[in-house]
Amino acid sequence: MRKWLNSPPRTRDGKPDLAAAVPRAVDGKPDLSGVWHVQSTSLAEMKRLYGDRVGETNVPGMEADTISKYSINIVVDFRPAESPIRPEAAEILSRHLPGTNPADRCLPIGIPAAGLVSELNEIV
């Protein structure tokens, strides 16, 4: 989720306008610059989605209630039959059993996964 410098565009009823035009740079390309921060998922929701053991072990600064549910499963909101992941990618993902995630071994998790954890990201 992007942290707006002033405030996000709003609809007439005051809600964020998710259909608002994308800010553009001088060259016409989307302007993604700024500070971005993920919206964290509550511990109760994480346990509902991933089981009661969520949060038993935490990496400092990446506690279960400070990260997004998507950092564990990017397609968690989809039913398996509706998943937008191609079959060959799903097969690779299925091999990533608990303990095979680089973050589980305190290794860098890379992009885009790093944007789904609790840290701030700045695009210049």
Stockholm file with secondary structure:
# STOCKHOLM 1.0

chainA/1-124         MRKWLNSPPRTRDGKPDLAAAVPRAVDGKPDLSGVWHVQSTSLAEMKRLYGDRVGETNVPGMEADTISKYSINIVVDFRPAESPIRPEAAEILSRHLPGTNPADRCLPIGIPAAGLVSELNEIV
#=GR chainA/1-124 SS CEECSSCCCBCTTSSBCTTSCCCBCTTSSBCCCEEEECCCCCHHHHHHHHCTTTTSSCCTTCCGGGSCGGGTCTTTTSCGGGCCSCHHHHHHHHTCCTTCSGGGGTCCCCTTGGGGSSSEEEEC
#=GC SS_cons         CEECSSCCCBCTTSSBCTTSCCCBCTTSSBCCCEEEECCCCCHHHHHHHHCTTTTSSCCTTCCGGGSCGGGTCTTTTSCGGGCCSCHHHHHHHHTCCTTCSGGGGTCCCCTTGGGGSSSEEEEC
//
